[in-house]
Amino acid sequence: NNIGMSLSVANSPSGGLFVVDRNNNRVLEVIDGTAKVLGEGLWDLRKPLHVCATADGVVYVLDDDGTRVQKLSGGAVSLAAGGNGSGPAANQFHACRLWVTEGGTLYISDHGNARVQQWQPGAT
């Protein structure tokens, strides 16, 4: 598994690391030196930029070209935030980092609009 460009890593609840592989549009989970593609066949990632996860294994990936955050939980991928293009509206951003609380609230660093957005679980 060659990594094209890694811009972000996060702790995995299983004791490994999640690694964003931007050039190959995937996220890897590395445990004890062995890498596997996380959510293989489930994502529609377009230049993933950042990854974070909760202690119970919910994974969030900031998808730069898709201007959205995708969520992997229980074997299913869903839209967690954005997805409406880059722009100044509340449901748009040009983000560079994200952080998630244990309760599932996302904080998205939107450098394109010089703001930090807060997304509550289930917000659209």
VEXDO-560486 format. One line per field, with one value per residue: x, y, z of N, C-alpha, C in turn; residue number from 1. Coordinates in steps of 0.05 Angstrom, whole numbers, plus 5000, padded with zeros to 4 digits. Layout:
n.u [X:...]
n.v [Y:...]
n.w [Z:...]
ca.u [X:...]
ca.v [Y:...]
ca.w [Z:...]
c.u [X:...]
c.v [Y:...]
c.w [Z:...]
n [NUM:...]
This chain:
n.u [5017:5023:5028:5002:4999:5001:4964:4941:4933:4901:4883:4861:4806:4819:4871:4907:4925:4889:4899:4901:4901:4911:4922:4906:4853:4830:4823:4866:4871:4918:4946:4990:5030:5006:4967:4900:4847:4801:4731:4725:4700:4655:4660:4657:4705:4738:4796:4811:4825:4829:4823:4785:4764:4716:4717:4685:4690:4667:4680:4704:4713:4743:4729:4761:4755:4702:4679:4658:4640:4646:4616:4632:4600:4582:4588:4565:4564:4552:4530:4558:4567:4563:4575:4552:4582:4635:4634:4603:4556:4520:4518:4561:4630:4702:4744:4797:4811:4784:4748:4721:4674:4662:4608:4592:4590:4614:4671:4691:4745:4744:4779:4773:4732:4747:4731:4705:4664:4608:4578:4522:4503:4466:4452:4441]
n.v [4976:5036:5103:5161:5217:5239:5276:5278:5246:5204:5178:5111:5075:5022:5021:5032:5074:5122:5141:5191:5185:5224:5229:5180:5178:5156:5127:5099:5047:5034:4983:4954:4957:4938:4956:4972:4988:5034:5028:5009:5015:5041:5097:5160:5191:5251:5277:5272:5306:5312:5274:5249:5218:5187:5159:5113:5095:5122:5152:5211:5246:5298:5321:5349:5367:5355:5390:5377:5339:5272:5216:5156:5104:5047:5015:5043:5100:5169:5236:5286:5341:5401:5396:5428:5457:5506:5566:5625:5614:5584:5529:5518:5513:5523:5484:5465:5435:5391:5375:5332:5324:5280:5275:5281:5330:5371:5411:5455:5480:5533:5559:5587:5623:5648:5629:5588:5534:5505:5444:5411:5343:5312:5359:5398]
n.w [5000:4977:4997:4971:4984:5047:5090:5139:5202:5251:5315:5320:5348:5356:5369:5330:5273:5235:5169:5122:5053:5006:4949:4930:4942:4991:5057:5103:5152:5198:5233:5277:5238:5192:5138:5120:5075:5096:5101:5049:4983:5001:5007:4971:4959:4945:4939:4997:5058:5114:5175:5230:5291:5336:5402:5401:5350:5305:5245:5214:5154:5120:5059:5009:4953:4947:4982:5034:5093:5107:5140:5172:5199:5234:5188:5146:5103:5108:5094:5133:5138:5099:5028:4991:4956:4951:4987:5019:5048:5104:5097:5065:5052:5051:5073:5119:5164:5214:5275:5323:5376:5431:5434:5382:5357:5306:5291:5244:5210:5170:5125:5078:5087:5132:5185:5239:5238:5271:5274:5292:5311:5260:5234:5174]
ca.u [5000:5038:5012:5008:5004:4987:4962:4928:4930:4885:4882:4838:4798:4831:4899:4923:4922:4876:4917:4889:4918:4898:4925:4892:4825:4823:4833:4877:4874:4943:4948:5014:5045:4990:4947:4877:4831:4777:4706:4730:4676:4633:4664:4661:4723:4751:4818:4808:4844:4833:4807:4784:4746:4707:4727:4669:4695:4655:4702:4696:4734:4740:4733:4767:4742:4673:4672:4639:4650:4632:4617:4630:4590:4567:4590:4551:4574:4532:4540:4557:4566:4571:4566:4538:4602:4650:4620:4599:4532:4525:4521:4583:4656:4727:4756:4824:4814:4760:4751:4695:4672:4651:4579:4588:4591:4638:4681:4704:4761:4737:4798:4763:4714:4758:4712:4703:4636:4600:4556:4510:4495:4441:4448:4445]
ca.v [5000:5061:5126:5182:5242:5238:5302:5277:5220:5205:5153:5093:5063:4996:5024:5039:5101:5127:5157:5201:5182:5243:5224:5155:5182:5135:5129:5074:5042:5020:4970:4937:4958:4928:4976:4964:5011:5037:5032:5004:5013:5056:5125:5173:5211:5267:5291:5275:5324:5309:5252:5248:5196:5186:5135:5090:5086:5137:5166:5234:5253:5323:5315:5376:5373:5353:5410:5364:5320:5247:5202:5127:5093:5021:5004:5060:5127:5189:5264:5298:5370:5412:5383:5447:5473:5526:5592:5637:5606:5567:5501:5517:5520:5514:5477:5453:5416:5387:5362:5322:5318:5253:5276:5282:5357:5377:5438:5455:5504:5542:5580:5603:5644:5658:5623:5561:5527:5484:5427:5392:5318:5313:5385:5397]
ca.w [5000:4975:5003:4952:4999:5072:5103:5165:5216:5275:5330:5315:5373:5358:5377:5307:5263:5209:5152:5097:5029:4989:4921:4922:4950:5010:5084:5112:5180:5202:5259:5279:5213:5170:5128:5104:5066:5113:5086:5020:4967:5012:5004:4946:4967:4925:4952:5026:5070:5143:5187:5259:5300:5364:5416:5394:5323:5284:5231:5198:5134:5106:5030:5000:4927:4951:5002:5052:5112:5106:5165:5170:5224:5231:5161:5127:5099:5104:5094:5160:5136:5073:5004:4974:4943:4966:4988:5046:5062:5127:5089:5046:5064:5039:5099:5120:5187:5230:5301:5332:5404:5436:5428:5353:5346:5289:5288:5218:5205:5143:5119:5056:5097:5158:5207:5248:5238:5289:5262:5311:5298:5245:5220:5145]
c.u [5017:5019:5021:5015:4988:4988:4951:4929:4914:4886:4857:4831:4810:4861:4918:4920:4905:4894:4902:4909:4905:4899:4911:4863:4816:4834:4842:4875:4899:4944:4971:5028:5031:4968:4924:4861:4805:4753:4709:4704:4652:4635:4663:4680:4736:4771:4813:4831:4850:4815:4807:4763:4739:4718:4711:4671:4681:4677:4691:4719:4726:4748:4736:4753:4712:4662:4651:4654:4633:4636:4614:4623:4574:4567:4576:4563:4551:4545:4536:4555:4574:4559:4552:4558:4616:4636:4616:4574:4539:4529:4543:4609:4679:4746:4783:4827:4786:4766:4723:4696:4661:4621:4572:4585:4617:4645:4698:4719:4758:4756:4790:4745:4723:4739:4716:4673:4631:4576:4547:4503:4468:4435:4454:4453]
c.v [5025:5084:5149:5208:5240:5265:5301:5248:5225:5178:5137:5080:5035:4997:5030:5068:5101:5146:5165:5198:5198:5236:5199:5155:5160:5142:5101:5072:5025:5009:4951:4935:4948:4949:4963:4989:5011:5043:5027:5000:5029:5086:5134:5197:5225:5286:5295:5290:5319:5287:5256:5227:5198:5160:5110:5083:5100:5154:5188:5241:5278:5318:5342:5383:5371:5373:5399:5347:5295:5232:5172:5116:5068:5010:5020:5088:5146:5217:5275:5328:5378:5398:5402:5466:5492:5552:5602:5629:5587:5538:5498:5524:5512:5508:5465:5433:5413:5372:5354:5317:5290:5252:5278:5309:5362:5406:5438:5482:5511:5565:5597:5626:5655:5654:5594:5555:5504:5470:5408:5366:5321:5339:5382:5424]
c.w [5000:4980:4985:4965:5024:5086:5131:5176:5242:5289:5323:5342:5378:5364:5353:5299:5238:5194:5127:5075:5007:4959:4911:4932:4969:5038:5092:5142:5183:5230:5258:5252:5189:5163:5114:5097:5083:5096:5056:5005:4977:5007:4975:4952:4943:4938:4982:5038:5099:5154:5218:5266:5329:5376:5409:5365:5300:5271:5213:5179:5120:5077:5016:4974:4929:4970:5021:5072:5111:5132:5160:5198:5219:5203:5139:5127:5095:5103:5122:5159:5108:5050:4985:4961:4962:4965:5016:5061:5085:5119:5067:5061:5045:5063:5097:5143:5200:5256:5310:5362:5407:5431:5399:5341:5331:5290:5263:5214:5175:5136:5096:5064:5124:5181:5216:5251:5258:5276:5283:5297:5284:5230:5190:5134]
n [1:2:3:4:5:6:7:8:9:10:11:12:13:14:15:16:17:18:19:20:21:22:23:24:25:26:27:28:29:30:31:32:33:34:35:36:37:38:39:40:41:42:43:44:45:46:47:48:49:50:51:52:53:54:55:56:57:58:59:60:61:62:63:64:65:66:67:68:69:70:71:72:73:74:75:76:77:78:79:80:81:82:83:84:85:86:87:88:89:90:91:92:93:94:95:96:97:98:99:100:101:102:103:104:105:106:107:108:109:110:111:112:113:114:115:116:117:118:119:120:121:122:123:124]
